[in-house]
Amino acid sequence: MKNRFPYLILLVLLIGILSGFNHVLPSTEFPSLVVHHQIKGKQVLIECIVTGVSFRERDQSMQRIGKIVVWVDGKKKTEVNSAAFIISDFTPGSHKVKLEVVNLKNESYGIAKEFMVNIPR
């Protein structure tokens, strides 16, 4: 039984993650950001997992409403209101992408992720 206990805890956590913890985590949780990206030609497909922030302005269950500001090579490229999006028109070569979660007044929540993409010629 002792050998199975860590697996049981892991299983409970995994079920909680897969179910979204929607009803057990308070809306005041500290925001966090996990980013997955994939390069497709001159486009970068981005999927974010953002906790503690809603992208829906009418979402009354969340205290933090926000958006993601996209920076490419230090220049503001766009703002998005969804967790999955595409950045287009990259030139071939290496580029630094920064995603920053901000409120509707563009004040940072203090969470951002940076990563490099290498667009093939």
Secondary structure in CASP SS format (residue, H / E / C, confidence):
PFRMAT SS
TARGET T0000
AUTHOR 0000-0000-0000
METHOD secondary structure of the structure
MODEL  1
M C 1.00
K C 1.00
N C 1.00
R C 1.00
F H 1.00
P H 1.00
Y H 1.00
L H 1.00
I H 1.00
L H 1.00
L H 1.00
V H 1.00
L H 1.00
L H 1.00
I H 1.00
G H 1.00
I H 1.00
L H 1.00
S H 1.00
G C 1.00
F C 1.00
N C 1.00
H C 1.00
V C 1.00
L C 1.00
P C 1.00
S C 1.00
T C 1.00
E C 1.00
F C 1.00
P C 1.00
S E 1.00
L E 1.00
V E 1.00
V E 1.00
H E 1.00
H E 1.00
Q E 1.00
I E 1.00
K E 1.00
G C 1.00
K C 1.00
Q E 1.00
V E 1.00
L E 1.00
I E 1.00
E E 1.00
C E 1.00
I E 1.00
V E 1.00
T E 1.00
G C 1.00
V C 1.00
S E 1.00
F C 1.00
R C 1.00
E C 1.00
R C 1.00
D C 1.00
Q C 1.00
S C 1.00
M C 1.00
Q C 1.00
R C 1.00
I E 1.00
G E 1.00
K E 1.00
I E 1.00
V E 1.00
V E 1.00
W E 1.00
V E 1.00
D C 1.00
G C 1.00
K E 1.00
K E 1.00
K E 1.00
T E 1.00
E E 1.00
V E 1.00
N C 1.00
S C 1.00
A C 1.00
A E 1.00
F E 1.00
I E 1.00
I E 1.00
S C 1.00
D C 1.00
F C 1.00
T C 1.00
P C 1.00
G E 1.00
S E 1.00
H E 1.00
K E 1.00
V E 1.00
K E 1.00
L E 1.00
E E 1.00
V E 1.00
V E 1.00
N E 1.00
L C 1.00
K C 1.00
N C 1.00
E C 1.00
S E 1.00
Y E 1.00
G E 1.00
I E 1.00
A E 1.00
K E 1.00
E E 1.00
F E 1.00
M E 1.00
V E 1.00
N E 1.00
I E 1.00
P C 1.00
R C 1.00
END
